[in-house]
Amino acid sequence: MLKNLKEGLPVCVTMTLLDGLVLARSAFHHSMNYRSAVILGVAREVTDEEEKRSAFEALVNHVVPGRSADVRAADAQELKATSVLRLIIEEASAKVRRGPPIDAEEDYALDCWAGVLPMQLMPGHPIDDPRLEFGTPVPASVATYRRQRPLSDID
């Protein structure tokens, strides 16, 4: 795939975030609360070194804000060994499902629990590398790391 990038490669990128399990009174009506997107476009390889460095920094800082300031930047060999793609978006769609179960009307009289079991990614406590110099503090960007709030918390 990566060898064909110089010509431009049509790609489909999909992503889904699971926000909760929707548990109905009937297994047939079980569902999930989620956010998903599909992006269609043409991927091209980024070959300019400065643009590649900028993409590396943006990705690192997206994962943990401020992290690129705490670590060594990619060297020339690492840049050469890593492909970076630019995606020109031609089409995109998104879909969201949220809310409680929707049961068949007659099932609302059933005596069983129904509702939503929220799911979320939560950071744990940082664990030092065993070879880390004793006393090296955890940087604030890691110690106070928080993911963006899920859509259900924003509404």
C-alpha positions as CSV (number, residue, x, y, z in Angstrom):
1,M,0.0,0.0,0.0
2,L,2.6,2.5,1.0
3,K,4.6,2.0,-2.2
4,N,1.6,3.2,-4.2
5,L,1.3,6.6,-2.4
6,K,3.3,8.6,-4.9
7,E,0.3,8.1,-7.3
8,G,-2.2,9.0,-4.6
9,L,-4.1,6.2,-2.9
10,P,-7.9,6.2,-2.4
11,V,-8.5,5.3,1.3
12,C,-11.4,4.8,3.7
13,V,-10.7,5.7,7.3
14,T,-13.2,4.6,9.9
15,M,-13.3,5.2,13.6
16,T,-15.8,4.4,16.4
17,L,-15.9,5.3,20.1
18,L,-18.1,3.1,22.3
19,D,-19.8,5.3,24.9
20,G,-22.1,2.8,26.5
21,L,-23.9,-0.6,26.3
22,V,-27.6,-0.1,25.9
23,L,-29.3,-3.0,27.7
24,A,-33.0,-3.4,26.9
25,R,-35.6,-5.7,28.4
26,S,-35.3,-7.9,25.3
27,A,-31.9,-9.0,23.9
28,F,-33.2,-8.2,20.4
29,H,-33.3,-4.5,21.4
30,H,-29.8,-4.3,23.0
31,S,-27.7,-1.7,21.3
32,M,-24.7,0.6,21.9
33,N,-24.3,4.3,22.3
34,Y,-21.4,5.4,20.1
35,R,-19.9,8.1,17.9
36,S,-18.5,7.0,14.5
37,A,-17.1,8.6,11.4
38,V,-16.2,7.4,7.9
39,I,-13.8,9.5,5.8
40,L,-13.1,8.9,2.1
41,G,-10.3,10.5,0.3
42,V,-6.9,10.3,-1.4
43,A,-3.8,9.7,0.7
44,R,-0.4,11.1,-0.4
45,E,2.9,10.6,1.2
46,V,4.5,13.6,3.0
47,T,8.1,13.8,1.9
48,D,9.1,17.3,3.0
49,E,11.2,16.9,6.2
50,E,9.8,20.0,8.0
51,E,6.2,19.0,7.2
52,K,6.9,15.5,8.5
53,R,8.4,16.9,11.7
54,S,5.4,19.1,12.1
55,A,3.1,16.1,11.7
56,F,5.1,14.1,14.3
57,E,4.9,16.9,16.8
58,A,1.1,17.5,16.2
59,L,0.4,13.7,16.7
60,V,2.5,13.5,19.9
61,N,0.8,16.6,21.3
62,H,-2.6,15.4,20.3
63,V,-2.1,12.2,22.3
64,V,-0.6,14.0,25.4
65,P,-0.7,17.8,25.2
66,G,2.7,19.4,25.6
67,R,4.6,16.0,25.4
68,S,6.7,17.0,22.4
69,A,8.4,19.6,24.6
70,D,9.4,16.9,27.1
71,V,11.0,14.4,24.7
72,R,13.7,14.1,22.0
73,A,12.4,14.9,18.6
74,A,12.7,12.3,15.8
75,D,16.1,12.1,14.3
76,A,16.8,11.8,10.5
77,Q,16.8,8.0,10.6
78,E,13.5,7.8,12.5
79,L,11.9,10.3,10.0
80,K,13.2,8.2,7.1
81,A,11.8,5.0,8.6
82,T,8.3,6.4,9.2
83,S,5.7,7.1,6.5
84,V,3.4,10.1,7.0
85,L,0.3,10.4,5.0
86,R,-1.7,13.5,4.1
87,L,-5.4,12.8,3.5
88,I,-7.3,15.0,1.2
89,I,-10.9,14.5,2.4
90,E,-13.4,14.1,-0.4
91,E,-16.3,12.8,1.5
92,A,-17.1,12.2,5.2
93,S,-20.1,11.0,7.3
94,A,-20.7,10.7,11.0
95,K,-23.2,8.8,13.0
96,V,-24.1,9.1,16.7
97,R,-26.4,6.9,18.8
98,R,-27.2,7.9,22.4
99,G,-30.0,7.5,24.8
100,P,-31.9,4.7,26.6
101,P,-33.1,1.4,25.2
102,I,-36.1,1.5,22.9
103,D,-38.1,-1.6,23.8
104,A,-41.2,-3.1,22.2
105,E,-44.1,-1.4,24.0
106,E,-45.3,-4.7,25.6
107,D,-41.8,-5.3,27.0
108,Y,-41.9,-2.2,29.2
109,A,-44.1,-4.3,31.6
110,L,-41.4,-6.9,32.1
111,D,-39.7,-7.1,35.5
112,C,-36.0,-6.9,34.4
113,W,-33.4,-4.1,34.6
114,A,-32.9,-2.0,31.5
115,G,-30.7,1.0,31.0
116,V,-27.3,2.2,29.8
117,L,-23.9,0.9,31.1
118,P,-21.6,3.9,30.4
119,M,-18.2,3.0,29.0
120,Q,-15.2,5.3,28.9
121,L,-11.5,5.3,28.6
122,M,-9.8,6.4,31.8
123,P,-6.1,7.0,32.4
124,G,-4.6,5.0,35.2
125,H,-1.7,6.0,37.4
126,P,1.6,6.6,35.6
127,I,4.1,3.7,36.1
128,D,7.8,4.6,36.0
129,D,10.1,2.9,33.5
130,P,12.2,0.5,35.5
131,R,15.3,2.1,34.1
132,L,14.2,5.7,34.9
133,E,16.6,7.7,37.1
134,F,15.2,7.6,40.7
135,G,13.4,10.8,41.6
136,T,12.6,11.8,38.0
137,P,9.3,13.6,38.4
138,V,6.3,12.7,36.2
139,P,5.7,15.7,33.9
140,A,2.5,17.7,34.5
141,S,1.3,16.7,31.0
142,V,1.2,13.1,32.1
143,A,0.3,13.5,35.8
144,T,-2.8,15.6,35.0
145,Y,-3.7,13.9,31.8
146,R,-7.4,13.9,31.0
147,R,-9.2,12.7,27.9
148,Q,-11.8,15.0,26.3
149,R,-15.2,14.5,27.8
150,P,-17.5,12.2,25.9
151,L,-20.3,13.7,24.0
152,S,-22.8,12.5,26.6
153,D,-21.2,14.6,29.3
154,I,-21.2,17.7,27.1
155,D,-25.0,17.8,26.4
